[in-house]
């Protein structure tokens, strides 16, 4: 299952999620049919705020729109979630599997969040 799309998606930073996940709506926008996830032999069960579903782990290149300091995208494993009634409208998630490599600074006053690599 490959994704090759310049399409931008919004990721919700979720420190309670152990896995970064691309939810079905975003998967469709990137050209992946999430209905195929359940039949994929590599799929495994995952659960979270959107209930339980099957996911396939794939490697994605994450290139952040506001990232001017880095010259290349991050290569990172990400789950693609199969569709359920509960996750149809959920945003995709940037979980702790990615965030643990960064220092996350949040400023409510300035209405911004900043990720800085710890390596």
Secondary structure as UniProt FT lines:
FT   STRAND          11..13
FT   TURN            15..16
FT   STRAND          21..22
FT   HELIX           24..29
FT   TURN            30..31
FT   HELIX           34..39
FT   TURN            41..42
FT   STRAND          44..48
FT   TURN            49..50
FT   STRAND          51..62
FT   TURN            65..66
FT   STRAND          74..81
FT   TURN            85..89
FT   STRAND          92..94
FT   HELIX           96..99
FT   TURN            100..101
FT   STRAND          102..107
FT   TURN            108..111
FT   STRAND          112..117
//
